[in-house]
């Protein structure tokens, strides 16, 4: 055994790649690579892998006006004290050309990290950690970089949508890098009305803020002079989900409405009990739909790689 490389399982020197007798396309693979059925979560998502040759793995996601690029480098050997598991590092950057860059505190050539970028990076890190087999890569480092290329004209209210796209892109990029995982993480954003258990739906708002949230509870109605009915606060959340293991790897739920209800109002600021279960279930169902799309893209990419490898092997064989 070569002592210079201890963290990889070395194959026998006479090992040969598997050669399949039947090179005809598998009908099961062709069926799985068909476009995913239309759903509220996946119908507006575009996904592509292996875009950046210099990165170990990469994935590009478009969801409505959000464009996300995730890059993975590693595992790379790290100097210093021995660590039995790999160390995962996640960073998020908004490009200066993205919308509301001045509101996010992003400046051309600024070089510093904003609070929103740190929050998104922490959420992506918490969502990916349960899925990656870090114990397979001791004394190594895995770097995940997520770049938000563009977004909607106003970012307020769509932070959870951006977070969902970032998690999905980062997890697919990890798989594209060939890193061992327990499962692929997909995420889905939802919105709900505070205090209304049944009013939960997948968040597809392109501008984030509903027109109903612009109403003020103490505003007098112009027609009859009576106070306008109270409008419950709009809550938004994102759930990261591993479909094969049926596990939630992370969730982020809060109230993003710009108005705050009075303490004496009947609409609470928090969600719990049956309402929280409804939110999690709706988000997990949406993440399952996204997973179907991800599976199709990955299987198609694997089939293309296999075809490329087969053609290269035939050329080498003919040349010899």
N, C-alpha and C positions, 0 to 999 in steps of 0.2 A: 504493500500500500504506500502511496505517496504521502509523506508526512507534511508536505507543503500545503496541502488542501485537505483539512480534516472535516469540514462542515458539509461536504457534498458526498453523496453515496456514489462511489466510482463503479462503473460497470466493468465486467470482465474484459480483458483485452481482445478476445475473439468474438465479442458480441456483435450481432448483426441486426439491423432494423427488421421489423416484421414485414413480410411481403404477402399481400392478400391475392389469392388466385383470381377471385372475381372482382374486377375493377369497375363493374357496372354500378351506377349510382343507386344508393339504397332508397327504396320508396319511402321508408320511415323518415329518413333525413330530409327528403324533398318535401314531405308533408309538414315537417316541423319548421321548415324555413319559409313557409308561406306567410304572408302578412298576418299579423295578429288580428283577431276580431275587434271590431270597433267597440270602444268602451270610453267611459268618461275620463279615465286616467291616462290611457295610452294612445288615444286617437290622434293627439296633437304632438306626439313625441317623435323626434328623429334622433337616431343613435347610430354612431359609426365608431369603429375601433381602428387601432394601428395607424393613426394619422401622422404621428411624429416619429420618424425613423430613429432619431437620436435618443429617444426615451425608451426605457425598458418596456413600458406599456402606456397606452394612451386611449382616451375615449372622448368623444365629442357628442354633446346632447343639446338639442334644441327643443324647447317647450314654450310654445307661443312666442313671446318676445324675448325670452331668456335664452342666451347662448353660453354654454358652459364647456370649458376644455379642462380635462383632468390628465395630469402626467404623473407617472410613477417611475422612480429610479431606485434600483436595488433588487435584491438585497446586496449591500456592499459591506465589505469587511471594515470593522471599526477598530481603531487603535485604542489602547488603554486597558482598563480592567476587564476581565472576562465576564460576559453576560450570557446566561443560559438561554435567553430568548432574544429575538430581534426587537429593536426599538423602532417604534412607528412615529413619524413626524408628519404633521399635516399643516399646511399653510394655505390661506385663501387670499387672493388679490382681485380687486376690482380695477379694470383698466380705466385710465383717465377718460377714455372716450365713452364709457358707459354712462347711462342716464343718471341724472342727479348726482354727478360726481362732486359738485361743490357742497351738496348737502351731506354726503357721506364723508366729507373731509379728505377726499382724494385729490392730490395735486400732481401735476406733471413732474416726474422726477422726485417726488416727496421722499420715498424710501421708508416711510414709517407705516405701521399697521394700525388701522382704525379699530374701534371697539366692535363694530359689526363684523369685520373680517375675523377678529379673534373669536367672536361668538360662533360664527359659522365654522371656523376651524375646530373649535372644541366639540361642536355637535357632530361633525364628520368623524372626528377621532373616536368619540364615544360610540358611534354607529358601526365603525369598521373593526374596532378592537375585538369584539366577540366572534367575528367571522374569519379572521386571518389566523393561520396556524403559525404563530410566532415562534413556537418551540422548535420548529424545523430549521430555523436559521439562527443558530447561536452566534453571539459576537458579531452581529450584523445590524445594519440600519436600512430601513425602508422609508423613502421620502415620497409623500403624496402632495402634489401641488395642484391646486384648483384655481383656474382663472375664469372670472366672470367677464366675458367679452362684452356683452350688451344686455340690456334689460328694458323694461317698459319705461315710458316717459316719467312716471312717478313710481319710485321704489316702495313707498309706504303701502303696506297691506299685501305685498307680494314677497316678503322676506321668506315666508315659509315655502312658497313655490321655488324660490331660488335654492333654499336649503335642500329641498327634495331632489332637485335636478343635480345639485352638487354631490349628494350622497350616492345617487345612482351612477353618475359618471365616475366617481372615485372608485366605487366597488368594481365596476366593469373594467376600469383601467388596471386595477390590481389583478384581475383575472387575465387580462390581456398580457400582463407582464410575466405570466407563468408562475405566479406565487400561489402556493397551496392555500386553499381556503376551505372552511367548513361549509359555507353556503354563500351565495351572492346576496348582497343587501340591495333592496330596492325601497324607494321611499315615495310617499304620496302626501300631498297637502290637502287639508280639509278646512271648511269653515262652518261655523255654527252660531246660533243665537244663544246668548247667555241666559240661562234659566229655562230654555225650551229644549226638552230632551229629544224630541223627534225632528227638530230642524237642524239636521246635519247632512252635509253634502260635500262632494269633492270640489275643491277650490279650483275653478277655471276662470276666475275673473282676470281679465287682461290688465286692468288698471288697479286692482286690489281693493279700492274703497267703493262700497256700494253707495248708490244715491240715497238709500234709506238712512245711512249713517250720518248724512249731513243734516238731518233734522234735529232740532234741539227740543228737549222734553218740556221746557217751560215756555216755549214759543206759543203765542196766541194764534189760533186759526183765523185766517182773514175772513172766511165766509160767515161763520156764526159767532165769532168772538170767544169761543170756548178754547180751553187749553188743548193742544194737540195730544193725541194719545202717546203714551210712553213707548219708545222704541228700544228694545233690548240691545245691549252691546253686542257687537260682532266679534266673536272669538275665532282665532285661526290656529291651526296646529299642523305639525308634520310628524309622521311616524315612519321610522326605519324598520323594515320587516324582512326576515329571512323565511321565505316561503317553504322551502323544503324541510326545514327544521321546525316550522311553525313557531317562531320565536320573534319577539320584538327586541331589537337591539338598541333602540333609542327612540324617545319622543320628546317633542318640544311644543307645548301648548300654552297659550296665554291670550290675553285680550289685546288686540291691536287697534281697536276703535279709537279714534282721536278724542271722543267724548267719554266722560266718566259719569256713571249714574250716581245719584245721591245715596247716602247710606240708608235712608229711609225707604228707598224704592224697593219694589218687590223683585227686581231683577238682580241677581247676585253677580259679583265680579268673577267668581271661580266656578269651575265645573267639577262635579264629583259624582260618585255613585253610578246610577244607570246612565246618566248623560255622558260620563267619561267612557263607560264601556261602549256606548253607541259611537262615540267619536273614534275610539281605537278600532272598532270593528269595521267602520266605514273606510278608515284609512288603510287598514290591512287588506281589505277587498280591492281597493285601488292599487295597492302595491303588488298584489297578485297579478292584476292585469298588466302592470308594467313589467313584471317578471316574465310573462309570456313573450312580450316583445323582446326582452333581453335574451331569452333563451334562443329565439329564432335568429337573432343577429349573431350570437356567439357560435351557434351550430353552423350557420352559413359561412362565417369567417374560418371556422375549423375545416370545413369542407374545401374551401378555396386554398387553404394552406396545404392540405393533403394533396390536392391536385397539382399545386406548384411543386411540391416535393417529389411527386411521382414523375412529373415531366423532367425535372432536373436529374433524377436517378436514371431515367431512360437515356438522356443525353450523355451522361457519364458512361453508361454501359455501352452505348454505340461508339463512343470515342475510344474506349479501351479495346 
